[in-house]
Amino acid sequence: MDILKVATNSNPNSLAGALAATIQEHHRAEMQSVGAGALNQAIKAIAIARGFVAPHGIDLVCIPAFSEITIDGEERTAIKLFVEPRR
Amino acid sequence: MDILKVATNSNPNSLAGALAATIQEHHRAEMQSVGAGALNQAIKAIAIARGFVAPHGIDLVCIPAFSEITIDGEERTAIKLFVEPRR
């Protein structure tokens, strides 16, 4: 399962589609964002994806966590969002 | 139960404390943010609060939703985050 890497210029609707597809296939998804703008798009995508999966009787929750990653040799703090159906 | 209103300059650690206290008392919490900076602080607070409640055998999930609110007579789109123990 690929990690959905989210950028400030990511389209929340497209992301939501990818998220819903990943959930349908793998029953969970993982998103990664660096910075407030990217995180904003990621959370909007989850809110939109809730509407995509609701007709299938699924609601989504997300679990945020900090993650240290290296971009171009520089250490950055990313936020990872684990997304899964609400139990 | 009060809604935790989050601003760009909110301290994620303080917010996490308020969040953990609200969860302990009401078994759920609701946060509201307007803008990417505020949402960033809110999500960081949830990630931190997971560490605060983990020793009590609780993990937290959040459910994001759009919400139209009025600030100073102007309509804005807020992101609401419903936070609850993972089942």
Backbone of each chain as nested JSON, in Angstrom:
{
  "chains": [
    {"id": "A", "residues": [
      {"number": 1, "name": "MET", "atoms": {"N": [0.849, -1.206, 0.0], "CA": [0.0, 0.0, 0.0], "C": [0.878, 1.247, 0.0]}},
      {"number": 2, "name": "ASP", "atoms": {"N": [0.662, 2.107, -0.987], "CA": [1.461, 3.325, -1.071], "C": [1.008, 4.346, -0.027]}},
      {"number": 3, "name": "ILE", "atoms": {"N": [1.971, 5.116, 0.461], "CA": [1.644, 6.261, 1.31], "C": [1.195, 7.394, 0.393]}},
      {"number": 4, "name": "LEU", "atoms": {"N": [0.082, 8.029, 0.714], "CA": [-0.381, 9.183, -0.058], "C": [0.361, 10.416, 0.439]}},
      {"number": 5, "name": "LYS", "atoms": {"N": [1.284, 10.898, -0.371], "CA": [2.052, 12.083, 0.019], "C": [1.294, 13.325, -0.421]}},
      {"number": 6, "name": "VAL", "atoms": {"N": [1.037, 14.203, 0.516], "CA": [0.183, 15.362, 0.264], "C": [1.026, 16.632, 0.264]}},
      {"number": 7, "name": "ALA", "atoms": {"N": [0.803, 17.485, -0.725], "CA": [1.502, 18.765, -0.812], "C": [0.485, 19.905, -0.7]}},
      {"number": 8, "name": "THR", "atoms": {"N": [0.991, 21.106, -0.488], "CA": [0.135, 22.287, -0.362], "C": [-0.757, 22.464, -1.588]}},
      {"number": 9, "name": "ASN", "atoms": {"N": [-0.222, 22.099, -2.76], "CA": [-0.998, 22.28, -3.995], "C": [-1.766, 21.019, -4.416]}},
      {"number": 10, "name": "SER", "atoms": {"N": [-1.826, 20.02, -3.522], "CA": [-2.635, 18.823, -3.825], "C": [-4.102, 19.215, -3.864]}},
      {"number": 11, "name": "ASN", "atoms": {"N": [-4.85, 18.602, -4.777], "CA": [-6.28, 18.869, -4.887], "C": [-7.045, 17.954, -3.917]}},
      {"number": 12, "name": "PRO", "atoms": {"N": [-7.757, 18.552, -2.956], "CA": [-8.43, 17.734, -1.943], "C": [-9.44, 16.749, -2.532]}},
      {"number": 13, "name": "ASN", "atoms": {"N": [-10.124, 17.126, -3.627], "CA": [-11.086, 16.211, -4.247], "C": [-10.396, 15.0, -4.867]}},
      {"number": 14, "name": "SER", "atoms": {"N": [-9.283, 15.235, -5.568], "CA": [-8.533, 14.127, -6.166], "C": [-7.968, 13.217, -5.076]}},
      {"number": 15, "name": "LEU", "atoms": {"N": [-7.436, 13.856, -4.037], "CA": [-6.902, 13.104, -2.901], "C": [-7.984, 12.247, -2.249]}},
      {"number": 16, "name": "ALA", "atoms": {"N": [-9.163, 12.826, -2.124], "CA": [-10.282, 12.114, -1.5], "C": [-10.63, 10.875, -2.315]}},
      {"number": 17, "name": "GLY", "atoms": {"N": [-10.575, 10.994, -3.649], "CA": [-10.837, 9.854, -4.517], "C": [-9.798, 8.759, -4.311]}},
      {"number": 18, "name": "ALA", "atoms": {"N": [-8.522, 9.167, -4.245], "CA": [-7.441, 8.199, -4.026], "C": [-7.585, 7.538, -2.658]}},
      {"number": 19, "name": "LEU", "atoms": {"N": [-7.984, 8.329, -1.696], "CA": [-8.157, 7.837, -0.319], "C": [-9.27, 6.798, -0.27]}},
      {"number": 20, "name": "ALA", "atoms": {"N": [-10.415, 7.132, -0.867], "CA": [-11.559, 6.218, -0.867], "C": [-11.19, 4.911, -1.576]}},
      {"number": 21, "name": "ALA", "atoms": {"N": [-10.462, 5.007, -2.7], "CA": [-10.054, 3.809, -3.447], "C": [-9.115, 2.942, -2.603]}},
      {"number": 22, "name": "THR", "atoms": {"N": [-8.179, 3.594, -1.903], "CA": [-7.225, 2.852, -1.064], "C": [-7.948, 2.143, 0.081]}},
      {"number": 23, "name": "ILE", "atoms": {"N": [-8.911, 2.837, 0.689], "CA": [-9.687, 2.254, 1.797], "C": [-10.483, 1.039, 1.296]}},
      {"number": 24, "name": "GLN", "atoms": {"N": [-11.093, 1.19, 0.125], "CA": [-11.885, 0.083, -0.427], "C": [-10.998, -1.144, -0.65]}},
      {"number": 25, "name": "GLU", "atoms": {"N": [-9.763, -0.891, -1.13], "CA": [-8.885, -2.016, -1.476], "C": [-8.15, -2.587, -0.267]}},
      {"number": 26, "name": "HIS", "atoms": {"N": [-7.635, -1.69, 0.592], "CA": [-6.738, -2.142, 1.676], "C": [-7.355, -1.99, 3.073]}},
      {"number": 27, "name": "HIS", "atoms": {"N": [-8.559, -1.423, 3.13], "CA": [-9.261, -1.209, 4.412], "C": [-8.546, -0.228, 5.34]}},
      {"number": 28, "name": "ARG", "atoms": {"N": [-7.545, 0.435, 4.826], "CA": [-6.884, 1.498, 5.566], "C": [-6.022, 2.292, 4.583]}},
      {"number": 29, "name": "ALA", "atoms": {"N": [-5.594, 3.473, 4.998], "CA": [-4.721, 4.28, 4.158], "C": [-3.785, 5.08, 5.057]}},
      {"number": 30, "name": "GLU", "atoms": {"N": [-2.709, 5.55, 4.457], "CA": [-1.739, 6.336, 5.221], "C": [-1.404, 7.576, 4.394]}},
      {"number": 31, "name": "MET", "atoms": {"N": [-1.525, 8.755, 5.013], "CA": [-1.183, 9.997, 4.339], "C": [0.013, 10.637, 5.059]}},
      {"number": 32, "name": "GLN", "atoms": {"N": [0.787, 11.379, 4.307], "CA": [1.936, 12.065, 4.909], "C": [1.98, 13.502, 4.414]}},
      {"number": 33, "name": "SER", "atoms": {"N": [2.119, 14.444, 5.342], "CA": [2.181, 15.856, 4.968], "C": [3.306, 16.541, 5.733]}},
      {"number": 34, "name": "VAL", "atoms": {"N": [3.891, 17.535, 5.094], "CA": [4.886, 18.378, 5.762], "C": [4.42, 19.823, 5.637]}},
      {"number": 35, "name": "GLY", "atoms": {"N": [4.164, 20.46, 6.762], "CA": [3.726, 21.854, 6.755], "C": [2.22, 21.991, 6.853]}},
      {"number": 36, "name": "ALA", "atoms": {"N": [1.799, 23.186, 7.314], "CA": [0.387, 23.444, 7.602], "C": [-0.488, 23.387, 6.344]}},
      {"number": 37, "name": "GLY", "atoms": {"N": [0.036, 23.88, 5.222], "CA": [-0.755, 23.912, 3.992], "C": [-1.075, 22.508, 3.496]}},
      {"number": 38, "name": "ALA", "atoms": {"N": [-0.071, 21.633, 3.563], "CA": [-0.261, 20.252, 3.108], "C": [-1.215, 19.511, 4.049]}},
      {"number": 39, "name": "LEU", "atoms": {"N": [-1.046, 19.721, 5.341], "CA": [-1.923, 19.054, 6.316], "C": [-3.367, 19.487, 6.106]}},
      {"number": 40, "name": "ASN", "atoms": {"N": [-3.551, 20.774, 5.815], "CA": [-4.887, 21.317, 5.537], "C": [-5.556, 20.565, 4.38]}},
      {"number": 41, "name": "GLN", "atoms": {"N": [-4.8, 20.334, 3.296], "CA": [-5.363, 19.609, 2.145], "C": [-5.681, 18.162, 2.524]}},
      {"number": 42, "name": "ALA", "atoms": {"N": [-4.823, 17.566, 3.335], "CA": [-5.021, 16.164, 3.735], "C": [-6.309, 16.007, 4.559]}},
      {"number": 43, "name": "ILE", "atoms": {"N": [-6.518, 16.926, 5.493], "CA": [-7.705, 16.82, 6.371], "C": [-8.976, 17.11, 5.57]}},
      {"number": 44, "name": "LYS", "atoms": {"N": [-8.901, 18.097, 4.671], "CA": [-10.054, 18.366, 3.798], "C": [-10.38, 17.117, 2.979]}},
      {"number": 45, "name": "ALA", "atoms": {"N": [-9.344, 16.442, 2.471], "CA": [-9.552, 15.236, 1.667], "C": [-10.273, 14.157, 2.479]}},
      {"number": 46, "name": "ILE", "atoms": {"N": [-9.918, 14.033, 3.743], "CA": [-10.576, 13.017, 4.581], "C": [-12.052, 13.38, 4.766]}},
      {"number": 47, "name": "ALA", "atoms": {"N": [-12.322, 14.665, 5.023], "CA": [-13.712, 15.11, 5.191], "C": [-14.529, 14.816, 3.92]}},
      {"number": 48, "name": "ILE", "atoms": {"N": [-13.926, 15.071, 2.751], "CA": [-14.612, 14.812, 1.474], "C": [-14.791, 13.306, 1.261]}},
      {"number": 49, "name": "ALA", "atoms": {"N": [-13.733, 12.542, 1.557], "CA": [-13.783, 11.081, 1.348], "C": [-14.852, 10.432, 2.225]}},
      {"number": 50, "name": "ARG", "atoms": {"N": [-15.148, 11.016, 3.383], "CA": [-16.222, 10.486, 4.229], "C": [-17.532, 10.429, 3.434]}},
      {"number": 51, "name": "GLY", "atoms": {"N": [-17.752, 11.445, 2.612], "CA": [-18.95, 11.471, 1.777], "C": [-18.921, 10.418, 0.678]}},
      {"number": 52, "name": "PHE", "atoms": {"N": [-17.7, 10.113, 0.174], "CA": [-17.557, 9.106, -0.891], "C": [-17.861, 7.702, -0.372]}},
      {"number": 53, "name": "VAL", "atoms": {"N": [-17.453, 7.408, 0.858], "CA": [-17.6, 6.029, 1.363], "C": [-18.885, 5.828, 2.17]}},
      {"number": 54, "name": "ALA", "atoms": {"N": [-19.527, 6.941, 2.553], "CA": [-20.756, 6.857, 3.365], "C": [-21.835, 5.977, 2.713]}},
      {"number": 55, "name": "PRO", "atoms": {"N": [-22.039, 6.061, 1.368], "CA": [-23.06, 5.204, 0.753], "C": [-22.756, 3.711, 0.885]}},
      {"number": 56, "name": "HIS", "atoms": {"N": [-21.491, 3.37, 1.19], "CA": [-21.117, 1.969, 1.394], "C": [-21.213, 1.59, 2.876]}},
      {"number": 57, "name": "GLY", "atoms": {"N": [-21.799, 2.482, 3.665], "CA": [-21.979, 2.181, 5.093], "C": [-20.704, 2.311, 5.905]}},
      {"number": 58, "name": "ILE", "atoms": {"N": [-19.745, 3.069, 5.349], "CA": [-18.453, 3.237, 6.032], "C": [-18.312, 4.677, 6.492]}},
      {"number": 59, "name": "ASP", "atoms": {"N": [-17.836, 4.894, 7.718], "CA": [-17.383, 6.223, 8.106], "C": [-15.879, 6.113, 8.347]}},
      {"number": 60, "name": "LEU", "atoms": {"N": [-15.181, 7.222, 8.21], "CA": [-13.723, 7.204, 8.33], "C": [-13.258, 7.949, 9.567]}},
      {"number": 61, "name": "VAL", "atoms": {"N": [-12.212, 7.439, 10.182], "CA": [-11.54, 8.175, 11.248], "C": [-10.077, 8.318, 10.852]}},
      {"number": 62, "name": "CYS", "atoms": {"N": [-9.411, 9.306, 11.428], "CA": [-7.978, 9.426, 11.193], "C": [-7.239, 9.52, 12.512]}},
      {"number": 63, "name": "ILE", "atoms": {"N": [-6.03, 8.997, 12.508], "CA": [-5.18, 8.959, 13.695], "C": [-3.886, 9.665, 13.33]}},
      {"number": 64, "name": "PRO", "atoms": {"N": [-3.65, 10.861, 13.911], "CA": [-2.447, 11.616, 13.542], "C": [-1.24, 11.235, 14.398]}},
      {"number": 65, "name": "ALA", "atoms": {"N": [-0.073, 11.296, 13.797], "CA": [1.17, 11.011, 14.513], "C": [2.311, 11.812, 13.896]}},
      {"number": 66, "name": "PHE", "atoms": {"N": [3.273, 12.173, 14.723], "CA": [4.478, 12.842, 14.22], "C": [5.404, 11.8, 13.609]}},
      {"number": 67, "name": "SER", "atoms": {"N": [6.17, 12.232, 12.633], "CA": [7.108, 11.328, 11.977], "C": [8.301, 12.132, 11.476]}},
      {"number": 68, "name": "GLU", "atoms": {"N": [9.507, 11.692, 11.824], "CA": [10.709, 12.392, 11.346], "C": [11.09, 11.816, 9.99]}},
      {"number": 69, "name": "ILE", "atoms": {"N": [11.152, 12.675, 8.997], "CA": [11.542, 12.202, 7.664], "C": [12.683, 13.067, 7.133]}},
      {"number": 70, "name": "THR", "atoms": {"N": [13.367, 12.556, 6.127], "CA": [14.481, 13.294, 5.523], "C": [14.101, 13.696, 4.099]}},
      {"number": 71, "name": "ILE", "atoms": {"N": [14.13, 15.006, 3.826], "CA": [13.853, 15.516, 2.485], "C": [15.088, 16.281, 2.012]}},
      {"number": 72, "name": "ASP", "atoms": {"N": [15.667, 15.835, 0.894], "CA": [16.874, 16.46, 0.357], "C": [17.969, 16.577, 1.426]}},
      {"number": 73, "name": "GLY", "atoms": {"N": [18.129, 15.526, 2.229], "CA": [19.187, 15.494, 3.235], "C": [18.874, 16.29, 4.496]}},
      {"number": 74, "name": "GLU", "atoms": {"N": [17.662, 16.911, 4.526], "CA": [17.319, 17.745, 5.677], "C": [16.231, 17.039, 6.497]}},
      {"number": 75, "name": "GLU", "atoms": {"N": [16.383, 17.056, 7.808], "CA": [15.393, 16.405, 8.661], "C": [14.175, 17.308, 8.859]}},
      {"number": 76, "name": "ARG", "atoms": {"N": [12.999, 16.76, 8.601], "CA": [11.754, 17.513, 8.746], "C": [10.775, 16.704, 9.586]}},
      {"number": 77, "name": "THR", "atoms": {"N": [9.881, 17.399, 10.256], "CA": [8.826, 16.7, 10.986], "C": [7.579, 16.659, 10.115]}},
      {"number": 78, "name": "ALA", "atoms": {"N": [7.189, 15.454, 9.772], "CA": [5.963, 15.257, 8.999], "C": [4.841, 14.875, 9.946]}},
      {"number": 79, "name": "ILE", "atoms": {"N": [3.617, 15.08, 9.479], "CA": [2.467, 14.523, 10.185], "C": [1.959, 13.365, 9.333]}},
      {"number": 80, "name": "LYS", "atoms": {"N": [1.87, 12.211, 9.958], "CA": [1.261, 11.061, 9.286], "C": [-0.175, 10.946, 9.756]}},
      {"number": 81, "name": "LEU", "atoms": {"N": [-1.041, 10.616, 8.838], "CA": [-2.453, 10.408, 9.166], "C": [-2.819, 8.989, 8.744]}},
      {"number": 82, "name": "PHE", "atoms": {"N": [-3.135, 8.172, 9.73], "CA": [-3.617, 6.824, 9.434], "C": [-5.133, 6.903, 9.338]}},
      {"number": 83, "name": "VAL", "atoms": {"N": [-5.665, 6.479, 8.22], "CA": [-7.112, 6.594, 7.988], "C": [-7.705, 5.186, 7.915]}},
      {"number": 84, "name": "GLU", "atoms": {"N": [-8.776, 4.972, 8.622], "CA": [-9.4, 3.647, 8.648], "C": [-10.895, 3.777, 8.872]}},
      {"number": 85, "name": "PRO", "atoms": {"N": [-11.669, 2.736, 8.575], "CA": [-13.101, 2.799, 8.858], "C": [-13.342, 2.912, 10.359]}},
      {"number": 86, "name": "ARG", "atoms": {"N": [-14.365, 3.639, 10.721], "CA": [-14.75, 3.753, 12.127], "C": [-15.396, 2.428, 12.531]}},
      {"number": 87, "name": "ARG", "atoms": {"N": [-15.005, 1.924, 13.683], "CA": [-15.544, 0.618, 14.12], "C": [-16.815, 0.799, 14.92]}}
    ]},
    {"id": "B", "residues": [
      {"number": 1, "name": "MET", "atoms": {"N": [-20.593, 20.427, 27.09], "CA": [-19.189, 20.313, 26.691], "C": [-18.823, 21.469, 25.767]}},
      {"number": 2, "name": "ASP", "atoms": {"N": [-17.778, 22.206, 26.11], "CA": [-17.36, 23.333, 25.283], "C": [-16.627, 22.846, 24.036]}},
      {"number": 3, "name": "ILE", "atoms": {"N": [-16.805, 23.581, 22.956], "CA": [-16.001, 23.351, 21.761], "C": [-14.635, 23.99, 21.989]}},
      {"number": 4, "name": "LEU", "atoms": {"N": [-13.579, 23.259, 21.695], "CA": [-12.233, 23.815, 21.804], "C": [-11.928, 24.587, 20.524]}},
      {"number": 5, "name": "LYS", "atoms": {"N": [-11.931, 25.906, 20.633], "CA": [-11.648, 26.73, 19.458], "C": [-10.139, 26.929, 19.344]}},
      {"number": 6, "name": "VAL", "atoms": {"N": [-9.614, 26.583, 18.185], "CA": [-8.168, 26.571, 17.999], "C": [-7.768, 27.705, 17.072]}},
      {"number": 7, "name": "ALA", "atoms": {"N": [-6.728, 28.436, 17.44], "CA": [-6.206, 29.514, 16.605], "C": [-4.776, 29.18, 16.188]}},
      {"number": 8, "name": "THR", "atoms": {"N": [-4.276, 29.939, 15.209], "CA": [-2.913, 29.721, 14.709], "C": [-1.885, 29.816, 15.826]}},
      {"number": 9, "name": "ASN", "atoms": {"N": [-2.148, 30.71, 16.804], "CA": [-1.185, 30.886, 17.892], "C": [-1.503, 30.037, 19.124]}},
      {"number": 10, "name": "SER", "atoms": {"N": [-2.449, 29.096, 18.987], "CA": [-2.729, 28.186, 20.106], "C": [-1.517, 27.291, 20.338]}},
      {"number": 11, "name": "ASN", "atoms": {"N": [-1.252, 26.998, 21.615], "CA": [-0.132, 26.122, 21.959], "C": [-0.581, 24.654, 21.908]}},
      {"number": 12, "name": "PRO", "atoms": {"N": [0.012, 23.853, 21.019], "CA": [-0.439, 22.468, 20.871], "C": [-0.367, 21.651, 22.167]}},
      {"number": 13, "name": "ASN", "atoms": {"N": [0.655, 21.924, 23.013], "CA": [0.758, 21.181, 24.272], "C": [-0.381, 21.531, 25.221]}},
      {"number": 14, "name": "SER", "atoms": {"N": [-0.706, 22.817, 25.336], "CA": [-1.81, 23.238, 26.195], "C": [-3.128, 22.681, 25.669]}},
      {"number": 15, "name": "LEU", "atoms": {"N": [-3.297, 22.763, 24.367], "CA": [-4.496, 22.223, 23.725], "C": [-4.623, 20.726, 23.986]}},
      {"number": 16, "name": "ALA", "atoms": {"N": [-3.497, 20.033, 23.911], "CA": [-3.5, 18.583, 24.136], "C": [-3.957, 18.278, 25.559]}},
      {"number": 17, "name": "GLY", "atoms": {"N": [-3.524, 19.096, 26.514], "CA": [-3.953, 18.916, 27.899], "C": [-5.454, 19.109, 28.042]}},
      {"number": 18, "name": "ALA", "atoms": {"N": [-5.968, 20.16, 27.406], "CA": [-7.412, 20.441, 27.451], "C": [-8.202, 19.319, 26.775]}},
      {"number": 19, "name": "LEU", "atoms": {"N": [-7.637, 18.816, 25.7], "CA": [-8.279, 17.743, 24.947], "C": [-8.347, 16.471, 25.796]}},
      {"number": 20, "name": "ALA", "atoms": {"N": [-7.236, 16.116, 26.408], "CA": [-7.197, 14.9, 27.236], "C": [-8.176, 15.023, 28.4]}},
      {"number": 21, "name": "ALA", "atoms": {"N": [-8.235, 16.208, 29.021], "CA": [-9.149, 16.425, 30.151], "C": [-10.606, 16.301, 29.697]}},
      {"number": 22, "name": "THR", "atoms": {"N": [-10.911, 16.853, 28.531], "CA": [-12.286, 16.792, 28.004], "C": [-12.678, 15.34, 27.698]}},
      {"number": 23, "name": "ILE", "atoms": {"N": [-11.741, 14.597, 27.106], "CA": [-11.998, 13.184, 26.782], "C": [-12.25, 12.376, 28.066]}},
      {"number": 24, "name": "GLN", "atoms": {"N": [-11.438, 12.637, 29.073], "CA": [-11.603, 11.905, 30.345], "C": [-12.982, 12.174, 30.932]}},
      {"number": 25, "name": "GLU", "atoms": {"N": [-13.424, 13.436, 30.832], "CA": [-14.68, 13.814, 31.469], "C": [-15.897, 13.448, 30.622]}},
      {"number": 26, "name": "HIS", "atoms": {"N": [-15.832, 13.731, 29.319], "CA": [-17.016, 13.596, 28.458], "C": [-16.922, 12.438, 27.457]}},
      {"number": 27, "name": "HIS", "atoms": {"N": [-15.768, 11.748, 27.424], "CA": [-15.544, 10.62, 26.508], "C": [-15.53, 11.043, 25.036]}},
      {"number": 28, "name": "ARG", "atoms": {"N": [-15.55, 12.341, 24.79], "CA": [-15.39, 12.84, 23.433], "C": [-15.06, 14.33, 23.533]}},
      {"number": 29, "name": "ALA", "atoms": {"N": [-14.598, 14.902, 22.433], "CA": [-14.299, 16.336, 22.395], "C": [-14.547, 16.838, 20.989]}},
      {"number": 30, "name": "GLU", "atoms": {"N": [-14.711, 18.153, 20.902], "CA": [-14.948, 18.762, 19.597], "C": [-14.022, 19.968, 19.478]}},
      {"number": 31, "name": "MET", "atoms": {"N": [-13.274, 20.031, 18.371], "CA": [-12.387, 21.16, 18.123], "C": [-12.862, 21.883, 16.869]}},
      {"number": 32, "name": "GLN", "atoms": {"N": [-12.603, 23.165, 16.834], "CA": [-12.989, 23.951, 15.655], "C": [-11.824, 24.839, 15.242]}},
      {"number": 33, "name": "SER", "atoms": {"N": [-11.491, 24.828, 13.948], "CA": [-10.387, 25.66, 13.455], "C": [-10.803, 26.344, 12.165]}},
      {"number": 34, "name": "VAL", "atoms": {"N": [-10.271, 27.523, 11.949], "CA": [-10.463, 28.234, 10.681], "C": [-9.072, 28.544, 10.125]}},
      {"number": 35, "name": "GLY", "atoms": {"N": [-8.768, 27.998, 8.969], "CA": [-7.469, 28.258, 8.333], "C": [-6.459, 27.155, 8.605]}},
      {"number": 36, "name": "ALA", "atoms": {"N": [-5.466, 27.087, 7.704], "CA": [-4.476, 26.011, 7.743], "C": [-3.617, 26.042, 9.005]}},
      {"number": 37, "name": "GLY", "atoms": {"N": [-3.271, 27.235, 9.469], "CA": [-2.416, 27.36, 10.651], "C": [-3.096, 26.819, 11.898]}},
      {"number": 38, "name": "ALA", "atoms": {"N": [-4.364, 27.152, 12.04], "CA": [-5.128, 26.694, 13.211], "C": [-5.343, 25.181, 13.15]}},
      {"number": 39, "name": "LEU", "atoms": {"N": [-5.664, 24.683, 11.962], "CA": [-5.877, 23.234, 11.817], "C": [-4.594, 22.473, 12.147]}},
      {"number": 40, "name": "ASN", "atoms": {"N": [-3.471, 23.014, 11.729], "CA": [-2.167, 22.419, 12.03], "C": [-1.971, 22.255, 13.539]}},
      {"number": 41, "name": "GLN", "atoms": {"N": [-2.292, 23.308, 14.298], "CA": [-2.14, 23.238, 15.762], "C": [-3.11, 22.213, 16.35]}},
      {"number": 42, "name": "ALA", "atoms": {"N": [-4.308, 22.148, 15.796], "CA": [-5.317, 21.208, 16.299], "C": [-4.864, 19.754, 16.111]}},
      {"number": 43, "name": "ILE", "atoms": {"N": [-4.334, 19.454, 14.919], "CA": [-3.912, 18.071, 14.633], "C": [-2.682, 17.703, 15.46]}},
      {"number": 44, "name": "LYS", "atoms": {"N": [-1.749, 18.658, 15.608], "CA": [-0.59, 18.409, 16.475], "C": [-1.063, 18.099, 17.898]}},
      {"number": 45, "name": "ALA", "atoms": {"N": [-2.063, 18.855, 18.365], "CA": [-2.587, 18.66, 19.725], "C": [-3.153, 17.251, 19.889]}},
      {"number": 46, "name": "ILE", "atoms": {"N": [-3.828, 16.756, 18.858], "CA": [-4.389, 15.401, 18.936], "C": [-3.258, 14.367, 19.013]}},
      {"number": 47, "name": "ALA", "atoms": {"N": [-2.223, 14.561, 18.184], "CA": [-1.078, 13.641, 18.203], "C": [-0.424, 13.628, 19.585]}},
      {"number": 48, "name": "ILE", "atoms": {"N": [-0.294, 14.814, 20.195], "CA": [0.31, 14.906, 21.536], "C": [-0.617, 14.278, 22.581]}},
      {"number": 49, "name": "ALA", "atoms": {"N": [-1.914, 14.57, 22.476], "CA": [-2.89, 14.055, 23.452], "C": [-2.946, 12.529, 23.429]}},
      {"number": 50, "name": "ARG", "atoms": {"N": [-2.666, 11.908, 22.275], "CA": [-2.625, 10.445, 22.209], "C": [-1.623, 9.905, 23.233]}},
      {"number": 51, "name": "GLY", "atoms": {"N": [-0.508, 10.62, 23.39], "CA": [0.497, 10.216, 24.38], "C": [0.014, 10.416, 25.808]}},
      {"number": 52, "name": "PHE", "atoms": {"N": [-0.819, 11.441, 26.02], "CA": [-1.336, 11.727, 27.373], "C": [-2.327, 10.651, 27.813]}},
      {"number": 53, "name": "VAL", "atoms": {"N": [-3.142, 10.154, 26.897], "CA": [-4.202, 9.21, 27.294], "C": [-3.767, 7.739, 27.128]}},
      {"number": 54, "name": "ALA", "atoms": {"N": [-2.67, 7.516, 26.409], "CA": [-2.202, 6.138, 26.17], "C": [-1.99, 5.354, 27.473]}},
      {"number": 55, "name": "PRO", "atoms": {"N": [-1.421, 5.97, 28.536], "CA": [-1.23, 5.209, 29.781], "C": [-2.553, 4.755, 30.414]}},
      {"number": 56, "name": "HIS", "atoms": {"N": [-3.661, 5.379, 30.016], "CA": [-4.976, 4.965, 30.505], "C": [-5.61, 3.921, 29.571]}},
      {"number": 57, "name": "GLY", "atoms": {"N": [-4.83, 3.435, 28.64], "CA": [-5.333, 2.398, 27.739], "C": [-6.256, 2.927, 26.657]}},
      {"number": 58, "name": "ILE", "atoms": {"N": [-6.162, 4.243, 26.406], "CA": [-7.025, 4.877, 25.409], "C": [-6.184, 5.316, 24.211]}},
      {"number": 59, "name": "ASP", "atoms": {"N": [-6.677, 5.077, 23.007], "CA": [-6.11, 5.737, 21.836], "C": [-7.192, 6.655, 21.27]}},
      {"number": 60, "name": "LEU", "atoms": {"N": [-6.775, 7.697, 20.578], "CA": [-7.733, 8.68, 20.07], "C": [-7.826, 8.631, 18.555]}},
      {"number": 61, "name": "VAL", "atoms": {"N": [-9.017, 8.856, 18.055], "CA": [-9.205, 9.062, 16.627], "C": [-9.899, 10.401, 16.437]}},
      {"number": 62, "name": "CYS", "atoms": {"N": [-9.774, 10.964, 15.253], "CA": [-10.509, 12.194, 14.971], "C": [-11.276, 12.051, 13.655]}},
      {"number": 63, "name": "ILE", "atoms": {"N": [-12.405, 12.714, 13.62], "CA": [-13.304, 12.68, 12.468], "C": [-13.486, 14.113, 12.0]}},
      {"number": 64, "name": "PRO", "atoms": {"N": [-12.929, 14.462, 10.831], "CA": [-13.012, 15.844, 10.35], "C": [-14.289, 16.101, 9.548]}},
      {"number": 65, "name": "ALA", "atoms": {"N": [-14.802, 17.303, 9.657], "CA": [-15.997, 17.697, 8.901], "C": [-15.943, 19.189, 8.616]}},
      {"number": 66, "name": "PHE", "atoms": {"N": [-16.523, 19.597, 7.504], "CA": [-16.641, 21.02, 7.186], "C": [-17.806, 21.611, 7.974]}},
      {"number": 67, "name": "SER", "atoms": {"N": [-17.686, 22.888, 8.298], "CA": [-18.75, 23.554, 9.045], "C": [-18.76, 25.033, 8.659]}},
      {"number": 68, "name": "GLU", "atoms": {"N": [-19.932, 25.527, 8.268], "CA": [-20.036, 26.953, 7.92], "C": [-20.294, 27.743, 9.191]}},
      {"number": 69, "name": "ILE", "atoms": {"N": [-19.44, 28.679, 9.496], "CA": [-19.634, 29.504, 10.682], "C": [-19.568, 30.979, 10.299]}},
      {"number": 70, "name": "THR", "atoms": {"N": [-20.088, 31.826, 11.181], "CA": [-20.069, 33.264, 10.933], "C": [-19.147, 33.936, 11.946]}},
      {"number": 71, "name": "ILE", "atoms": {"N": [-18.146, 34.646, 11.433], "CA": [-17.213, 35.394, 12.285], "C": [-17.294, 36.851, 11.89]}},
      {"number": 72, "name": "ASP", "atoms": {"N": [-17.665, 37.699, 12.845], "CA": [-17.816, 39.141, 12.585], "C": [-18.709, 39.393, 11.36]}},
      {"number": 73, "name": "GLY", "atoms": {"N": [-19.811, 38.64, 11.269], "CA": [-20.766, 38.841, 10.196], "C": [-20.361, 38.256, 8.86]}},
      {"number": 74, "name": "GLU", "atoms": {"N": [-19.165, 37.62, 8.819], "CA": [-18.651, 37.068, 7.565], "C": [-18.731, 35.545, 7.619]}},
      {"number": 75, "name": "GLU", "atoms": {"N": [-19.187, 34.926, 6.529], "CA": [-19.283, 33.464, 6.502], "C": [-17.914, 32.853, 6.197]}},
      {"number": 76, "name": "ARG", "atoms": {"N": [-17.513, 31.909, 7.043], "CA": [-16.227, 31.225, 6.856], "C": [-16.44, 29.72, 6.917]}},
      {"number": 77, "name": "THR", "atoms": {"N": [-15.56, 28.993, 6.262], "CA": [-15.616, 27.534, 6.366], "C": [-14.629, 27.079, 7.433]}},
      {"number": 78, "name": "ALA", "atoms": {"N": [-15.169, 26.503, 8.479], "CA": [-14.327, 25.962, 9.538], "C": [-14.17, 24.464, 9.333]}},
      {"number": 79, "name": "ILE", "atoms": {"N": [-13.129, 23.913, 9.918], "CA": [-13.009, 22.457, 10.002], "C": [-13.291, 22.075, 11.45]}},
      {"number": 80, "name": "LYS", "atoms": {"N": [-14.262, 21.192, 11.628], "CA": [-14.531, 20.659, 12.951], "C": [-13.855, 19.301, 13.058]}},
      {"number": 81, "name": "LEU", "atoms": {"N": [-13.293, 19.042, 14.201], "CA": [-12.656, 17.747, 14.452], "C": [-13.336, 17.118, 15.661]}},
      {"number": 82, "name": "PHE", "atoms": {"N": [-14.014, 16.025, 15.437], "CA": [-14.621, 15.29, 16.537], "C": [-13.593, 14.259, 17.005]}},
      {"number": 83, "name": "VAL", "atoms": {"N": [-13.254, 14.321, 18.262], "CA": [-12.205, 13.436, 18.798], "C": [-12.844, 12.471, 19.792]}},
      {"number": 84, "name": "GLU", "atoms": {"N": [-12.523, 11.202, 19.656], "CA": [-13.116, 10.184, 20.54], "C": [-12.15, 9.029, 20.719]}},
      {"number": 85, "name": "PRO", "atoms": {"N": [-12.368, 8.202, 21.747], "CA": [-11.489, 7.025, 21.902], "C": [-11.69, 6.077, 20.73]}},
      {"number": 86, "name": "ARG", "atoms": {"N": [-10.616, 5.427, 20.339], "CA": [-10.685, 4.425, 19.281], "C": [-11.374, 3.203, 19.875]}},
      {"number": 87, "name": "ARG", "atoms": {"N": [-12.304, 2.657, 19.139], "CA": [-13.044, 1.488, 19.657], "C": [-12.356, 0.189, 19.301]}}
    ]}
  ]
}
